[in-house]
Amino acid sequence: MRGKKVLAAALSAAILGASVGAMAACGDGRGNEMVYWCFDADMGQQVQDYYVAEKNLDYKIKIEVMTLDNMLSKLDSGLRTGKNLPDVVALEGTTFKRYIDGKILEELDDMKTLTSDMYDYTVEAASKNGHLYALATNVTPGVFAYRRSIAKATFGTDDPAEIQSKFNSWENFLASARALKEKNYKVLSSYMDIAKVYFGGRTTGWVDGQNNLMIDESLTGDVNSLMETAKLLKSEDLSNETAENTAAWYTDISGKEVFGYFQATWGIRSNLERNCTSATSQESSYGDWAVCEGPSNFFEGGTFHAVIKGTKWKDEAKEFVKFFSTDANYLTNWAKKNGDFMNSKSCMQAIAADTEYKNEFLGGQNPYSIYISAASHINGEIITQYDSAINGQFKAWATNYAEEIKPNKIDCINEFKNSIRGIYTSITVN
């Protein structure tokens, strides 16, 4: 229920007892069955465990789990033809804005009174022209996860507050990275992991209200911009020269050389914990981690539930969406069990204040006060429907600059602009 993009549909369907196949038009020909599409097996499992198992439903829910790319392709096809659509769908945080439209989704305006306990950016991002079209299940603030043993060896402490003081700005981040190098450690596995931090911490989104391309100064400016910080990490050999989500990047999680990873809250479990033991089981970093906020607040991913326009299961689908953003029992239990940060201020504050709650993977740390602080700084106004593609293009040209494939920064920026002109004719690029 996060921002993960790779999941085998066949495996997920087998786990959930669901099938992926041809469907009739939204609500037609399926008898007593509401259809739910999602892009992560965890989402399907929580429907089984917290909704189907606990509610006395007089209908069935057909859960279809598929990769995000496949789901979006099927959704786009269904919207073009008006056929083979789900009744309720889980939309991912970097792509969902393109579906926020009254011609595609049912309005959820009668649920606005439920949003006072939700994080503001999730409501802002799911609204258009005064109407509410989706409710977020989870919130995805980003943090800096680091190895306790390496922190002690380099800085003499693994205390999150102390480590935060050494990584609370990009200047301090680089200074601490150099200190780590002196001890034969790398601050990151992939230097371009910093891109997600910069993207999430911008004050200006990629496209303004007049559809002009906007490039935030934090990405291209001098000294502490994304492009310059990436170049320093590369040129000074401060990272481990991997690429995010590759085999080597995952291997470094269980190794002894890499200090930290920038991760959204969902990534602590999905990326780090699930890969903290080596393939041979000879090395494990379980319990050797902690989190702090890092040099800048950011966010990554997220899950927004929405109801497809025209479904014959409108009331049931809306009740489904409501449950996964407002049911305190579900939100609290799922968070404690899986380490997720959910879209309820009161529930998350209660976990932060719970002196009995400890995350064993994080060495017994209760990270929720850090998550709450990070979440309070998320700016939903920068989210656009173009984020996934434009982020990828900018990372590619920032990499070319950092690795001196194209050493002139202005040339790289211009090439980035040219790539956007080629992809999006609707965006004005100056």
C-alpha positions as a Markdown table, in Angstrom:
| # | Residue | x | y | z |
|---|---|---|---|---|
| 1 | Met | 0.0 | 0.0 | 0.0 |
| 2 | Arg | 2.8 | 2.3 | -0.8 |
| 3 | Gly | 4.8 | 3.4 | -3.8 |
| 4 | Lys | 6.2 | 0.0 | -4.8 |
| 5 | Lys | 6.2 | -0.6 | -8.6 |
| 6 | Val | 7.2 | -4.2 | -9.1 |
| 7 | Leu | 5.0 | -7.1 | -8.0 |
| 8 | Ala | 4.3 | -10.3 | -9.9 |
| 9 | Ala | 0.6 | -10.3 | -10.6 |
| 10 | Ala | 0.4 | -14.1 | -10.9 |
| 11 | Leu | 2.1 | -14.6 | -7.5 |
| 12 | Ser | -0.1 | -11.9 | -5.9 |
| 13 | Ala | -3.3 | -13.4 | -7.3 |
| 14 | Ala | -2.3 | -16.8 | -6.0 |
| 15 | Ile | -1.6 | -15.5 | -2.6 |
| 16 | Leu | -4.9 | -13.7 | -2.4 |
| 17 | Gly | -7.0 | -16.3 | -4.2 |
| 18 | Ala | -7.8 | -13.7 | -6.8 |
| 19 | Ser | -7.7 | -13.9 | -10.6 |
| 20 | Val | -6.8 | -11.4 | -13.2 |
| 21 | Gly | -8.7 | -11.7 | -16.4 |
| 22 | Ala | -11.3 | -10.2 | -18.7 |
| 23 | Met | -14.1 | -8.3 | -17.0 |
| 24 | Ala | -17.4 | -6.8 | -18.1 |
| 25 | Ala | -18.0 | -3.1 | -18.0 |
| 26 | Cys | -17.9 | -1.4 | -14.6 |
| 27 | Gly | -20.5 | -3.1 | -12.4 |
| 28 | Asp | -22.0 | -5.2 | -15.3 |
| 29 | Gly | -22.3 | -8.9 | -15.6 |
| 30 | Arg | -20.6 | -9.9 | -12.4 |
| 31 | Gly | -23.5 | -10.7 | -10.2 |
| 32 | Asn | -22.8 | -10.2 | -6.5 |
| 33 | Glu | -19.2 | -9.0 | -6.8 |
| 34 | Met | -17.4 | -5.6 | -6.4 |
| 35 | Val | -14.0 | -5.4 | -8.1 |
| 36 | Tyr | -11.0 | -3.8 | -6.5 |
| 37 | Trp | -7.7 | -3.1 | -8.3 |
| 38 | Cys | -4.4 | -2.5 | -6.5 |
| 39 | Phe | -0.7 | -2.6 | -7.2 |
| 40 | Asp | 0.7 | -4.3 | -4.1 |
| 41 | Ala | 0.0 | -7.6 | -2.4 |
| 42 | Asp | -0.1 | -6.0 | 1.0 |
| 43 | Met | -3.2 | -3.9 | -0.1 |
| 44 | Gly | -5.0 | -7.0 | -1.2 |
| 45 | Gln | -4.1 | -8.8 | 2.0 |
| 46 | Gln | -5.4 | -6.0 | 4.3 |
| 47 | Val | -8.7 | -6.1 | 2.4 |
| 48 | Gln | -8.9 | -9.8 | 3.3 |
| 49 | Asp | -7.7 | -9.4 | 6.9 |
| 50 | Tyr | -9.4 | -6.2 | 8.0 |
| 51 | Tyr | -12.5 | -5.7 | 5.7 |
| 52 | Val | -13.7 | -9.0 | 4.4 |
| 53 | Ala | -12.9 | -11.0 | 7.6 |
| 54 | Glu | -14.4 | -8.4 | 10.0 |
| 55 | Lys | -17.5 | -7.2 | 8.1 |
| 56 | Asn | -20.6 | -9.2 | 7.4 |
| 57 | Leu | -20.8 | -8.4 | 3.7 |
| 58 | Asp | -23.6 | -9.5 | 1.6 |
| 59 | Tyr | -21.5 | -9.4 | -1.5 |
| 60 | Lys | -18.0 | -10.5 | -2.6 |
| 61 | Ile | -14.9 | -8.4 | -3.3 |
| 62 | Lys | -12.8 | -9.5 | -6.2 |
| 63 | Ile | -9.2 | -8.4 | -5.5 |
| 64 | Glu | -7.0 | -8.0 | -8.5 |
| 65 | Val | -3.3 | -7.3 | -7.8 |
| 66 | Met | -1.0 | -6.4 | -10.6 |
| 67 | Thr | 2.1 | -4.3 | -11.3 |
| 68 | Leu | 1.5 | -0.6 | -11.2 |
| 69 | Asp | 2.4 | -0.2 | -14.9 |
| 70 | Asn | 0.0 | -2.9 | -15.9 |
| 71 | Met | -2.8 | -1.5 | -13.7 |
| 72 | Leu | -2.4 | 2.0 | -15.2 |
| 73 | Ser | -2.4 | 0.5 | -18.7 |
| 74 | Lys | -5.5 | -1.4 | -18.0 |
| 75 | Leu | -7.2 | 1.6 | -16.3 |
| 76 | Asp | -6.3 | 3.9 | -19.3 |
| 77 | Ser | -7.7 | 1.3 | -21.7 |
| 78 | Gly | -10.9 | 0.9 | -19.7 |
| 79 | Leu | -11.4 | 4.6 | -19.5 |
| 80 | Arg | -11.1 | 4.9 | -23.2 |
| 81 | Thr | -13.6 | 2.1 | -24.0 |
| 82 | Gly | -15.8 | 2.3 | -21.0 |
| 83 | Lys | -15.3 | -1.4 | -20.4 |
| 84 | Asn | -13.4 | -3.7 | -18.1 |
| 85 | Leu | -13.1 | -1.2 | -15.3 |
| 86 | Pro | -12.9 | -1.8 | -11.5 |
| 87 | Asp | -15.4 | -0.4 | -9.0 |
| 88 | Val | -12.7 | 0.9 | -6.6 |
| 89 | Val | -9.1 | 1.4 | -7.4 |
| 90 | Ala | -5.8 | 2.1 | -5.4 |
| 91 | Leu | -4.0 | 5.0 | -7.1 |
| 92 | Glu | -0.3 | 5.5 | -6.5 |
| 93 | Gly | 1.1 | 8.8 | -5.2 |
| 94 | Thr | 3.2 | 9.9 | -8.1 |
| 95 | Thr | 0.7 | 9.1 | -10.9 |
| 96 | Phe | -2.8 | 9.5 | -9.4 |
| 97 | Lys | -3.2 | 13.2 | -10.1 |
| 98 | Arg | -4.0 | 12.5 | -13.8 |
| 99 | Tyr | -7.1 | 10.7 | -12.7 |
| 100 | Ile | -8.4 | 13.4 | -10.3 |
| 101 | Asp | -11.3 | 14.4 | -12.5 |
| 102 | Gly | -15.1 | 14.3 | -12.2 |
| 103 | Lys | -15.5 | 12.5 | -15.5 |
| 104 | Ile | -13.3 | 9.6 | -14.2 |
| 105 | Leu | -14.0 | 9.4 | -10.5 |
| 106 | Glu | -17.0 | 9.7 | -8.3 |
| 107 | Glu | -17.0 | 12.8 | -6.1 |
| 108 | Leu | -16.5 | 12.1 | -2.4 |
| 109 | Asp | -17.7 | 15.5 | -1.2 |
| 110 | Asp | -19.9 | 13.9 | 1.5 |
| 111 | Met | -16.7 | 12.6 | 3.1 |
| 112 | Lys | -15.1 | 16.0 | 3.5 |
| 113 | Thr | -16.2 | 16.1 | 7.2 |
| 114 | Leu | -14.0 | 13.0 | 7.8 |
| 115 | Thr | -10.8 | 14.7 | 6.6 |
| 116 | Ser | -10.1 | 16.8 | 9.7 |
| 117 | Asp | -8.0 | 14.1 | 11.2 |
| 118 | Met | -6.1 | 13.4 | 8.0 |
| 119 | Tyr | -2.8 | 15.0 | 6.9 |
| 120 | Asp | -3.6 | 18.1 | 4.9 |
| 121 | Tyr | -1.5 | 17.4 | 1.9 |
| 122 | Thr | -3.4 | 14.2 | 1.2 |
| 123 | Val | -6.7 | 16.1 | 1.1 |
| 124 | Glu | -5.3 | 19.0 | -1.0 |
| 125 | Ala | -3.7 | 16.6 | -3.5 |
| 126 | Ala | -7.0 | 14.6 | -4.0 |
| 127 | Ser | -9.1 | 17.7 | -4.5 |
| 128 | Lys | -9.9 | 19.6 | -7.7 |
| 129 | Asn | -12.2 | 22.6 | -8.3 |
| 130 | Gly | -13.6 | 22.3 | -4.8 |
| 131 | His | -14.4 | 18.6 | -5.1 |
| 132 | Leu | -12.8 | 15.6 | -3.3 |
| 133 | Tyr | -12.1 | 12.6 | -5.4 |
| 134 | Ala | -10.0 | 10.2 | -3.3 |
| 135 | Leu | -8.9 | 9.5 | 0.2 |
| 136 | Ala | -5.3 | 8.5 | 1.1 |
| 137 | Thr | -4.8 | 5.4 | 3.2 |
| 138 | Asn | -1.2 | 6.1 | 4.2 |
| 139 | Val | 1.1 | 9.0 | 4.4 |
| 140 | Thr | 4.7 | 8.7 | 3.1 |
| 141 | Pro | 7.1 | 11.1 | 4.7 |
| 142 | Gly | 10.8 | 10.3 | 4.1 |
| 143 | Val | 13.5 | 9.8 | 6.6 |
| 144 | Phe | 17.2 | 9.0 | 6.7 |
| 145 | Ala | 17.8 | 5.4 | 7.8 |
| 146 | Tyr | 21.3 | 4.6 | 9.1 |
| 147 | Arg | 23.4 | 1.8 | 10.5 |
| 148 | Arg | 23.8 | 2.0 | 14.3 |
| 149 | Ser | 27.1 | 0.1 | 14.3 |
| 150 | Ile | 28.7 | 2.4 | 11.7 |
| 151 | Ala | 27.4 | 5.5 | 13.5 |
| 152 | Lys | 29.1 | 4.4 | 16.7 |
| 153 | Ala | 32.4 | 3.5 | 14.9 |
| 154 | Thr | 32.5 | 6.9 | 13.1 |
| 155 | Phe | 30.7 | 9.4 | 15.3 |
| 156 | Gly | 30.9 | 7.7 | 18.7 |
| 157 | Thr | 27.1 | 7.5 | 19.1 |
| 158 | Asp | 24.0 | 6.0 | 17.4 |
| 159 | Asp | 21.5 | 8.3 | 19.1 |
| 160 | Pro | 19.0 | 9.6 | 16.5 |
| 161 | Ala | 19.1 | 13.2 | 17.9 |
| 162 | Glu | 22.9 | 13.2 | 17.8 |
| 163 | Ile | 23.1 | 11.7 | 14.3 |
| 164 | Gln | 20.4 | 14.2 | 13.1 |
| 165 | Ser | 22.7 | 17.1 | 14.2 |
| 166 | Lys | 25.4 | 15.7 | 11.8 |
| 167 | Phe | 23.0 | 15.3 | 8.9 |
| 168 | Asn | 20.6 | 18.2 | 9.3 |
| 169 | Ser | 21.7 | 20.1 | 6.2 |
| 170 | Trp | 23.4 | 19.3 | 3.0 |
| 171 | Glu | 26.6 | 21.0 | 4.2 |
| 172 | Asn | 26.6 | 18.7 | 7.3 |
| 173 | Phe | 25.6 | 15.7 | 5.2 |
| 174 | Leu | 28.6 | 16.1 | 3.0 |
| 175 | Ala | 30.9 | 16.8 | 5.9 |
| 176 | Ser | 29.7 | 13.6 | 7.7 |
| 177 | Ala | 30.0 | 11.7 | 4.4 |
| 178 | Arg | 33.7 | 12.7 | 4.3 |
| 179 | Ala | 34.1 | 11.6 | 7.9 |
| 180 | Leu | 32.6 | 8.2 | 7.0 |
| 181 | Lys | 35.0 | 7.9 | 4.1 |
| 182 | Glu | 37.9 | 8.3 | 6.4 |
| 183 | Lys | 36.7 | 5.2 | 8.3 |
| 184 | Asn | 36.3 | 3.3 | 5.0 |
| 185 | Tyr | 32.5 | 3.6 | 4.9 |
| 186 | Lys | 30.1 | 5.0 | 2.2 |
| 187 | Val | 27.4 | 7.4 | 3.2 |
| 188 | Leu | 24.9 | 6.0 | 0.6 |
| 189 | Ser | 24.7 | 3.0 | -1.7 |
| 190 | Ser | 23.6 | 5.2 | -4.6 |
| 191 | Tyr | 24.5 | 8.9 | -4.7 |
| 192 | Met | 21.3 | 9.5 | -6.8 |
| 193 | Asp | 19.2 | 8.4 | -3.8 |
| 194 | Ile | 19.3 | 12.1 | -2.9 |
| 195 | Ala | 17.1 | 12.9 | -5.9 |
| 196 | Lys | 13.9 | 11.8 | -4.1 |
| 197 | Val | 14.8 | 14.1 | -1.2 |
| 198 | Tyr | 15.2 | 17.1 | -3.4 |
| 199 | Phe | 12.1 | 16.3 | -5.4 |
| 200 | Gly | 10.0 | 16.0 | -2.3 |
| 201 | Gly | 11.4 | 19.1 | -0.7 |
| 202 | Arg | 10.8 | 21.5 | -3.5 |
| 203 | Thr | 8.7 | 24.6 | -3.1 |
| 204 | Thr | 7.7 | 24.7 | -6.8 |
| 205 | Gly | 6.1 | 21.8 | -8.7 |
| 206 | Trp | 7.1 | 20.8 | -12.2 |
| 207 | Val | 4.2 | 22.5 | -13.9 |
| 208 | Asp | 2.3 | 25.6 | -13.0 |
| 209 | Gly | -1.3 | 26.6 | -13.5 |
| 210 | Gln | -0.6 | 27.7 | -17.0 |
| 211 | Asn | 1.1 | 24.5 | -17.9 |
| 212 | Asn | 4.6 | 26.0 | -18.0 |
| 213 | Leu | 7.6 | 23.9 | -17.0 |
| 214 | Met | 9.0 | 25.1 | -13.7 |
| 215 | Ile | 12.5 | 24.0 | -12.5 |
| 216 | Asp | 12.9 | 24.6 | -8.7 |
| 217 | Glu | 16.2 | 26.4 | -7.8 |
| 218 | Ser | 17.0 | 23.6 | -5.3 |
| 219 | Leu | 17.6 | 21.3 | -8.3 |
| 220 | Thr | 19.9 | 23.3 | -10.4 |
| 221 | Gly | 21.4 | 26.2 | -8.3 |
| 222 | Asp | 24.8 | 26.5 | -6.9 |
| 223 | Val | 26.6 | 24.7 | -4.0 |
| 224 | Asn | 23.7 | 22.7 | -2.3 |
| 225 | Ser | 21.5 | 22.0 | -5.3 |
| 226 | Leu | 20.7 | 18.4 | -6.4 |
| 227 | Met | 23.0 | 18.6 | -9.3 |
| 228 | Glu | 26.0 | 19.9 | -7.4 |
| 229 | Thr | 25.5 | 17.6 | -4.4 |
| 230 | Ala | 25.3 | 14.6 | -6.6 |
| 231 | Lys | 28.5 | 15.7 | -8.4 |
| 232 | Leu | 30.4 | 16.0 | -5.1 |
| 233 | Leu | 29.2 | 12.6 | -3.9 |
| 234 | Lys | 30.3 | 11.1 | -7.2 |
| 235 | Ser | 33.6 | 12.9 | -7.6 |
| 236 | Glu | 34.7 | 12.4 | -4.0 |
| 237 | Asp | 33.8 | 8.7 | -4.0 |
| 238 | Leu | 31.4 | 9.1 | -1.1 |
| 239 | Ser | 28.8 | 6.5 | -2.3 |
| 240 | Asn | 29.0 | 2.9 | -3.3 |
| 241 | Glu | 28.4 | 3.5 | -7.0 |
| 242 | Thr | 25.2 | 1.4 | -7.2 |
| 243 | Ala | 21.9 | 2.3 | -8.8 |
| 244 | Glu | 18.6 | 2.4 | -6.7 |
| 245 | Asn | 16.6 | -0.8 | -6.7 |
| 246 | Thr | 19.3 | -2.9 | -8.4 |
| 247 | Ala | 20.7 | -6.1 | -6.9 |
| 248 | Ala | 23.9 | -4.4 | -5.7 |
| 249 | Trp | 21.8 | -1.7 | -4.0 |
| 250 | Tyr | 19.8 | -4.3 | -2.1 |
| 251 | Thr | 22.9 | -6.3 | -1.2 |
| 252 | Asp | 24.4 | -3.2 | 0.5 |
| 253 | Ile | 21.5 | -3.3 | 3.0 |
| 254 | Ser | 23.0 | -6.5 | 4.6 |
| 255 | Gly | 26.6 | -5.5 | 4.1 |
| 256 | Lys | 29.0 | -3.7 | 6.3 |
| 257 | Glu | 30.1 | -0.7 | 4.2 |
| 258 | Val | 27.1 | 1.5 | 3.5 |
| 259 | Phe | 25.9 | 3.9 | 6.2 |
| 260 | Gly | 22.4 | 5.0 | 5.1 |
| 261 | Tyr | 19.5 | 5.0 | 2.8 |
| 262 | Phe | 16.9 | 7.7 | 2.2 |
| 263 | Gln | 13.5 | 5.9 | 2.5 |
| 264 | Ala | 9.9 | 6.8 | 2.8 |
| 265 | Thr | 8.2 | 5.2 | 5.8 |
| 266 | Trp | 6.9 | 2.2 | 3.8 |
| 267 | Gly | 10.4 | 1.5 | 2.6 |
| 268 | Ile | 11.8 | 0.8 | 6.0 |
| 269 | Arg | 10.0 | -2.5 | 6.0 |
| 270 | Ser | 9.5 | -3.2 | 2.3 |
| 271 | Asn | 13.1 | -2.3 | 1.2 |
| 272 | Leu | 15.3 | -2.4 | 4.2 |
| 273 | Glu | 13.9 | -5.0 | 6.5 |
| 274 | Arg | 13.0 | -7.4 | 3.8 |
| 275 | Asn | 16.5 | -7.3 | 2.4 |
| 276 | Cys | 18.6 | -7.0 | 5.6 |
| 277 | Thr | 19.8 | -10.6 | 5.5 |
| 278 | Ser | 22.2 | -11.7 | 2.8 |
| 279 | Ala | 21.4 | -14.4 | 0.2 |
| 280 | Thr | 23.7 | -16.8 | 2.0 |
| 281 | Ser | 22.2 | -15.8 | 5.4 |
| 282 | Gln | 25.7 | -15.2 | 6.7 |
| 283 | Glu | 25.2 | -11.4 | 7.2 |
| 284 | Ser | 22.3 | -9.6 | 8.6 |
| 285 | Ser | 21.7 | -6.0 | 9.6 |
| 286 | Tyr | 18.5 | -6.6 | 11.4 |
| 287 | Gly | 18.2 | -4.4 | 14.6 |
| 288 | Asp | 21.3 | -2.4 | 13.5 |
| 289 | Trp | 19.2 | 0.5 | 12.1 |
| 290 | Ala | 17.7 | 3.7 | 13.3 |
| 291 | Val | 16.1 | 6.7 | 11.6 |
| 292 | Cys | 16.4 | 10.5 | 11.8 |
| 293 | Glu | 14.9 | 13.2 | 9.6 |
| 294 | Gly | 18.0 | 14.0 | 7.6 |
| 295 | Pro | 18.9 | 17.2 | 5.7 |
| 296 | Ser | 15.5 | 17.9 | 4.2 |
| 297 | Asn | 12.0 | 16.7 | 4.5 |
| 298 | Phe | 10.5 | 14.7 | 1.6 |
| 299 | Phe | 7.9 | 12.2 | 0.7 |
| 300 | Glu | 7.6 | 9.3 | -1.8 |
| 301 | Gly | 4.7 | 7.3 | -3.0 |
| 302 | Gly | 1.4 | 6.8 | -1.2 |
| 303 | Thr | -1.9 | 5.1 | -1.8 |
| 304 | Phe | -5.1 | 6.9 | -2.7 |
| 305 | His | -8.4 | 5.0 | -2.9 |
| 306 | Ala | -11.0 | 6.2 | -5.4 |
| 307 | Val | -14.3 | 5.1 | -6.8 |
| 308 | Ile | -14.7 | 4.8 | -10.6 |
| 309 | Lys | -17.4 | 7.0 | -12.1 |
| 310 | Gly | -20.6 | 5.2 | -12.9 |
| 311 | Thr | -20.1 | 2.0 | -10.9 |
| 312 | Lys | -23.2 | 0.2 | -9.8 |
| 313 | Trp | -21.5 | -0.4 | -6.5 |
| 314 | Lys | -21.1 | 3.3 | -5.6 |
| 315 | Asp | -22.3 | 3.1 | -2.0 |
| 316 | Glu | -20.3 | -0.1 | -1.2 |
| 317 | Ala | -17.2 | 1.4 | -2.9 |
| 318 | Lys | -17.5 | 4.6 | -1.0 |
| 319 | Glu | -17.8 | 2.7 | 2.3 |
| 320 | Phe | -14.7 | 0.7 | 1.3 |
| 321 | Val | -12.7 | 3.9 | 0.6 |
| 322 | Lys | -14.0 | 5.4 | 3.9 |
| 323 | Phe | -12.9 | 2.4 | 5.9 |
| 324 | Phe | -9.3 | 2.4 | 4.8 |
| 325 | Ser | -8.8 | 6.0 | 5.7 |
| 326 | Thr | -10.8 | 6.4 | 8.9 |
| 327 | Asp | -11.1 | 3.1 | 10.8 |
| 328 | Ala | -9.0 | 3.6 | 13.9 |
| 329 | Asn | -8.6 | -0.1 | 14.7 |
| 330 | Tyr | -7.3 | -0.9 | 11.2 |
| 331 | Leu | -5.1 | 2.2 | 11.0 |
| 332 | Thr | -3.5 | 1.5 | 14.4 |
| 333 | Asn | -3.0 | -2.2 | 14.0 |
| 334 | Trp | -1.7 | -2.1 | 10.5 |
| 335 | Ala | 0.8 | 0.6 | 11.5 |
| 336 | Lys | 2.1 | -1.3 | 14.5 |
| 337 | Lys | 2.3 | -4.5 | 12.7 |
| 338 | Asn | 3.9 | -3.2 | 9.5 |
| 339 | Gly | 5.6 | 0.1 | 10.5 |
| 340 | Asp | 3.5 | 2.1 | 8.1 |
| 341 | Phe | 2.5 | 5.7 | 8.7 |
| 342 | Met | -1.2 | 6.0 | 8.2 |
| 343 | Asn | -3.5 | 8.9 | 7.3 |
| 344 | Ser | -4.8 | 9.6 | 10.8 |
| 345 | Lys | -3.1 | 12.3 | 13.0 |
| 346 | Ser | -4.7 | 11.0 | 16.2 |
| 347 | Cys | -3.8 | 7.4 | 15.6 |
| 348 | Met | -0.2 | 8.2 | 14.7 |
| 349 | Gln | 0.2 | 10.5 | 17.7 |
| 350 | Ala | -1.1 | 7.7 | 20.0 |
| 351 | Ile | 1.6 | 5.4 | 18.7 |
| 352 | Ala | 4.3 | 8.0 | 19.1 |
| 353 | Ala | 3.2 | 8.4 | 22.7 |
| 354 | Asp | 3.0 | 4.6 | 23.4 |
| 355 | Thr | 6.1 | 3.9 | 25.6 |
| 356 | Glu | 5.5 | 0.1 | 25.0 |
| 357 | Tyr | 5.8 | 0.3 | 21.2 |
| 358 | Lys | 9.2 | -0.5 | 19.8 |
| 359 | Asn | 10.4 | -1.3 | 16.3 |
| 360 | Glu | 12.8 | -4.1 | 16.7 |
| 361 | Phe | 14.3 | -3.7 | 13.2 |
| 362 | Leu | 15.2 | -0.2 | 14.2 |
| 363 | Gly | 17.0 | -1.4 | 17.3 |
| 364 | Gly | 13.9 | -0.8 | 19.6 |
| 365 | Gln | 13.4 | 2.8 | 18.4 |
| 366 | Asn | 9.9 | 4.2 | 18.3 |
| 367 | Pro | 10.2 | 6.3 | 15.1 |
| 368 | Tyr | 6.7 | 7.8 | 15.0 |
| 369 | Ser | 7.5 | 11.2 | 16.5 |
| 370 | Ile | 10.1 | 11.6 | 13.7 |
| 371 | Tyr | 7.6 | 10.5 | 11.1 |
| 372 | Ile | 5.0 | 13.0 | 12.5 |
| 373 | Ser | 7.5 | 15.8 | 12.3 |
| 374 | Ala | 8.5 | 14.9 | 8.7 |
| 375 | Ala | 4.8 | 14.5 | 7.7 |
| 376 | Ser | 4.0 | 18.0 | 8.9 |
| 377 | His | 6.3 | 19.5 | 6.3 |
| 378 | Ile | 5.0 | 17.7 | 3.2 |
| 379 | Asn | 3.9 | 20.2 | 0.6 |
| 380 | Gly | 1.0 | 18.7 | -1.5 |
| 381 | Glu | 0.9 | 21.7 | -3.8 |
| 382 | Ile | 4.0 | 20.5 | -5.7 |
| 383 | Ile | 2.3 | 17.2 | -6.7 |
| 384 | Thr | 1.5 | 17.1 | -10.5 |
| 385 | Gln | 0.3 | 14.5 | -12.9 |
| 386 | Tyr | 3.7 | 14.6 | -14.6 |
| 387 | Asp | 5.9 | 13.8 | -11.6 |
| 388 | Ser | 6.9 | 10.3 | -12.3 |
| 389 | Ala | 8.1 | 10.9 | -15.9 |
| 390 | Ile | 9.7 | 14.3 | -15.3 |
| 391 | Asn | 11.5 | 13.1 | -12.2 |
| 392 | Gly | 13.0 | 10.3 | -14.2 |
| 393 | Gln | 14.2 | 12.6 | -17.0 |
| 394 | Phe | 15.8 | 15.1 | -14.6 |
| 395 | Lys | 17.6 | 12.3 | -12.7 |
| 396 | Ala | 19.0 | 11.1 | -16.0 |
| 397 | Trp | 20.5 | 14.4 | -16.9 |
| 398 | Ala | 21.6 | 15.1 | -13.3 |
| 399 | Thr | 23.5 | 11.8 | -13.5 |
| 400 | Asn | 25.1 | 12.8 | -16.8 |
| 401 | Tyr | 26.3 | 16.0 | -15.1 |
| 402 | Ala | 27.5 | 14.2 | -11.9 |
| 403 | Glu | 29.4 | 11.6 | -13.9 |
| 404 | Glu | 30.8 | 14.2 | -16.4 |
| 405 | Ile | 29.3 | 12.5 | -19.4 |
| 406 | Lys | 28.1 | 15.9 | -20.2 |
| 407 | Pro | 30.1 | 18.2 | -17.9 |
| 408 | Asn | 28.4 | 21.5 | -18.6 |
| 409 | Lys | 25.5 | 22.0 | -16.3 |
| 410 | Ile | 23.7 | 24.5 | -18.6 |
| 411 | Asp | 23.9 | 22.0 | -21.4 |
| 412 | Cys | 22.4 | 19.2 | -19.2 |
| 413 | Ile | 19.5 | 21.5 | -18.2 |
| 414 | Asn | 18.8 | 22.4 | -21.8 |
| 415 | Glu | 18.9 | 18.7 | -22.8 |
| 416 | Phe | 16.4 | 18.0 | -20.0 |
| 417 | Lys | 14.1 | 20.7 | -21.3 |
| 418 | Asn | 14.4 | 19.2 | -24.8 |
| 419 | Ser | 13.4 | 15.8 | -23.4 |
| 420 | Ile | 10.3 | 17.3 | -21.8 |
| 421 | Arg | 9.4 | 19.1 | -25.1 |
| 422 | Gly | 9.5 | 15.7 | -26.8 |
| 423 | Ile | 7.4 | 13.9 | -24.3 |
| 424 | Tyr | 4.8 | 16.5 | -23.4 |
| 425 | Thr | 3.6 | 18.8 | -26.2 |
| 426 | Ser | 1.0 | 20.3 | -23.8 |
| 427 | Ile | 3.8 | 21.7 | -21.5 |
| 428 | Thr | 5.3 | 25.1 | -22.4 |
| 429 | Val | 9.1 | 24.9 | -22.0 |
| 430 | Asn | 11.0 | 28.2 | -21.9 |
